[in-house]
Amino acid sequence: MPVEKIALVTGANKGIGFEIARQLGERGNVILVGARDEVRGTHAADALAGRGISARPVRIDVTDATSIADAKIQIMRLYGRLDILVNNAGIAGGFTGAPSEATADDMREVYETNVFGVVSVTNAMLPLLHRAEAGRIVNMSSHVGSLTLNSDPESPFADLNLLAYQSSKTALNAITVAYAKELRGTPIKVNAAHPGVVATDINHHRGQRTPSEGAVIAVRLALLDDAGPSGASLAEEGPVPW
C-alpha cells in the first residue's frame, strides 16, 4: 500500500486551492489547508474532512515571515517532512491602469504575495521537502505570464495589459526555472502549473473553467512519478511557452 503524502496547499480555503486540496485528499494524501484566516482555514479543513479526507488547517500568511516560520515548525513537529508544496496563494491587486500609471506600491502589493511570498514559503519548506522520499513543488502560474503569448498580436491575451499581475506570473515562471536548476540531481521536482481562465474571486468569476477543472494540472504535477519533468511550464492540454 503506498505511503500517504503530506501536502501543503497555500490559499487553500477557497477556489482553485480548495479544489487542489480536495483532489489530492481524495487520492489518499494528508492535506494541510494553508490559509491566512484561521477561521476560514478551519472551515475548509472541516469541509474536506466531511468528505472523508485527512485534512488539517495551517495558518500561513505568505507575506509574513513569522507566520511562515510557525507553519514550518508545526509541520515538522506533526509529520517530520513535507512531500508536496503547492504555492497557490495569489492576488490580482487593485491596479488595472496603463503601465505608465503604475507606482512602485502598486507593483509591490502584488509581488509581495505572488513572487516574494513564493520564495519565502519555498525556502522555509525546502528542508522538509528534502526529508521526503521525492518532494514536489508546484507553482500556480498563468497563461497571462507567458512572454511569448503576451507579445503575440494573434494571442487571446494580446489586449490584456495588467502590468503588476502579468509580470508577477512571468517572474514566478523564472523562479520555477531557478529552483529546478538548483534542485537538479535531487528527488525534488519543481514545475509551473497553468490552470487556464478559471472562474474565481481573483477575476470576479468571469473565467470559462471551473476551479475543479483548473486544479487538475496542479494535482498531476504534485503527484509526478520519477520520470516526470522538472522546470516545466504546463497546462492540462500541454506545454505553455515561457
C-alpha positions in Angstrom: 0.0 0.0 0.0 1.5 3.4 -1.0 2.6 5.7 1.8 0.3 8.7 2.2 1.9 12.0 1.2 1.8 15.2 3.3 0.7 18.1 1.1 0.7 21.8 2.0 -1.5 24.0 -0.3 -1.4 27.7 0.3 -4.5 29.7 -0.2 -6.5 26.5 0.1 -9.6 27.8 1.8 -11.4 28.6 -1.5 -11.3 28.5 -5.3 -8.6 26.5 -7.1 -6.6 26.0 -3.9 -9.6 24.2 -2.2 -10.1 22.1 -5.3 -6.4 21.1 -5.4 -6.6 20.2 -1.7 -9.8 18.2 -2.3 -8.4 16.3 -5.3 -5.2 15.5 -3.6 -7.0 14.4 -0.5 -9.4 12.1 -2.4 -6.3 10.3 -3.6 -5.4 9.4 0.0 -3.0 12.2 0.9 -2.9 14.2 4.1 -3.9 17.8 3.3 -2.6 20.8 5.2 -5.0 23.6 4.3 -2.9 26.7 4.2 -4.9 30.0 4.8 -4.2 33.5 6.1 -7.5 33.5 8.0 -7.6 30.8 10.7 -11.4 30.6 10.8 -11.7 30.2 7.0 -8.9 27.6 7.0 -10.6 25.6 9.7 -13.9 25.7 7.8 -12.2 24.5 4.7 -10.4 21.7 6.5 -13.7 20.7 8.1 -15.4 20.6 4.7 -12.7 18.3 3.4 -12.9 16.1 6.5 -16.6 15.8 5.9 -15.7 14.1 2.6 -13.5 11.6 4.4 -10.3 13.4 3.7 -7.5 13.7 6.2 -7.2 17.5 6.5 -5.7 19.9 9.0 -5.7 23.7 8.9 -2.4 25.5 8.9 -2.4 29.2 9.4 0.1 30.7 6.9 0.3 34.2 5.5 2.8 34.1 2.7 3.7 37.7 3.2 4.6 37.3 6.9 7.9 35.7 7.9 6.7 34.8 11.4 3.6 33.0 10.1 5.7 31.0 7.6 8.2 30.0 10.3 5.4 28.9 12.6 3.8 26.8 9.9 7.2 25.1 9.2 7.6 24.3 12.9 4.1 22.9 13.1 4.6 20.7 10.1 7.9 19.5 11.3 6.5 18.7 14.7 3.5 16.8 13.4 4.9 15.0 10.4 8.7 15.4 10.2 8.6 16.1 6.5 6.6 17.6 3.6 6.1 15.7 0.3 4.2 18.3 -1.7 4.1 22.1 -1.6 1.6 23.8 -3.8 2.3 27.6 -3.9 -1.3 28.6 -4.8 -1.9 31.8 -2.8 -2.0 34.7 -5.1 -3.7 38.1 -5.7 -4.6 40.3 -8.7 -4.1 43.6 -6.9 -6.3 46.6 -7.3 -4.3 48.4 -10.1 -5.7 47.9 -13.6 -4.4 51.1 -15.3 -1.9 51.6 -18.0 1.7 50.5 -17.2 2.8 54.2 -17.4 0.5 54.9 -14.5 1.7 52.2 -12.2 3.5 53.1 -8.9 6.1 51.1 -7.0 3.4 50.5 -4.4 1.1 49.0 -7.0 3.7 46.6 -8.0 4.9 45.8 -4.5 1.3 44.9 -3.4 1.1 42.1 -6.0 4.7 41.0 -5.8 4.6 40.6 -2.0 2.2 37.6 -2.4 2.8 36.3 -5.9 6.6 36.5 -6.0 8.2 37.2 -2.7 5.7 35.0 -0.9 6.5 32.0 -3.1 10.2 32.4 -2.4 9.7 32.8 1.3 7.5 29.8 1.6 9.6 27.6 -0.7 12.8 28.4 1.2 11.2 27.7 4.5 9.7 24.4 3.4 12.7 23.1 1.4 14.4 21.4 4.4 11.1 19.4 5.0 10.8 18.6 1.3 14.4 17.2 1.4 13.3 14.9 4.1 10.6 13.4 1.8 11.4 10.5 -0.5 10.5 12.6 -3.6 9.4 16.1 -2.9 7.2 18.0 -5.4 6.8 21.8 -5.7 4.0 23.2 -7.8 3.9 27.0 -8.5 0.5 28.2 -9.7 1.3 30.4 -12.7 -1.0 31.6 -15.6 -1.0 31.9 -19.3 -1.0 35.6 -18.9 2.5 35.4 -17.6 3.8 33.9 -20.8 6.0 36.5 -22.6 5.5 34.5 -25.9 1.7 34.7 -25.7 1.7 38.3 -24.4 3.9 39.5 -27.3 1.9 37.7 -30.0 -0.7 40.0 -31.6 -2.7 37.0 -32.5 -2.8 35.6 -28.9 -6.1 35.8 -27.0 -4.1 37.7 -24.4 -2.8 40.3 -26.8 -5.0 43.1 -25.5 -4.5 42.2 -21.8 -2.0 44.6 -20.2 -2.2 44.2 -16.4 1.4 45.2 -15.5 1.6 44.0 -11.9 -0.3 40.8 -12.2 1.0 39.6 -15.5 4.7 40.4 -14.7 4.3 38.7 -11.3 3.4 35.5 -13.1 6.3 35.9 -15.5 8.6 36.3 -12.5 7.1 33.2 -11.0 7.9 31.3 -14.2 11.6 32.4 -13.8 11.5 31.4 -10.1 10.3 28.0 -11.1 13.2 27.5 -13.5 15.7 28.8 -10.9 14.6 26.3 -8.2 14.5 23.4 -10.8 18.1 24.2 -11.7 19.2 24.3 -8.1 17.4 21.1 -7.3 18.6 19.2 -10.4 20.1 15.9 -9.3 17.8 15.7 -6.2 14.5 13.8 -5.9 12.6 17.2 -5.7 10.8 18.4 -8.8 9.6 21.9 -9.4 7.1 22.9 -12.1 4.7 25.7 -13.0 1.0 24.8 -13.4 -1.3 26.9 -15.7 -4.9 26.3 -14.8 -6.5 28.2 -17.6 -9.0 31.0 -17.2 -10.8 29.8 -14.1 -13.9 31.5 -12.6 -12.7 32.6 -9.1 -12.7 35.6 -6.9 -9.5 36.9 -8.5 -11.3 37.6 -11.8 -14.8 38.2 -10.3 -15.8 34.7 -11.6 -15.5 35.6 -15.2 -13.5 32.5 -16.2 -14.6 29.8 -18.6 -13.3 26.9 -16.5 -14.4 25.7 -13.1 -12.0 25.6 -10.1 -12.2 21.8 -10.2 -11.0 21.8 -13.9 -8.3 24.3 -13.1 -7.0 22.1 -10.3 -6.3 19.1 -12.5 -2.9 20.1 -13.8 -1.6 21.1 -10.4 -2.6 17.8 -8.9 -1.0 16.0 -11.8 2.3 17.8 -11.2 2.1 17.3 -7.4 1.9 13.5 -8.0 4.5 13.2 -10.7 6.5 9.9 -10.7 10.3 9.8 -11.0 10.1 10.0 -14.8 8.2 13.3 -14.7 9.6 16.7 -15.7 11.2 19.4 -13.6 11.4 23.0 -14.6 8.4 22.7 -16.9 5.6 25.1 -17.7 2.4 23.0 -18.2 -1.3 23.3 -18.7 -3.7 20.4 -18.9 -3.5 20.4 -22.7 0.3 20.5 -22.7 3.3 22.9 -22.5 2.8 26.6 -22.2 5.5 28.8 -23.7 7.6 30.9 -21.3 
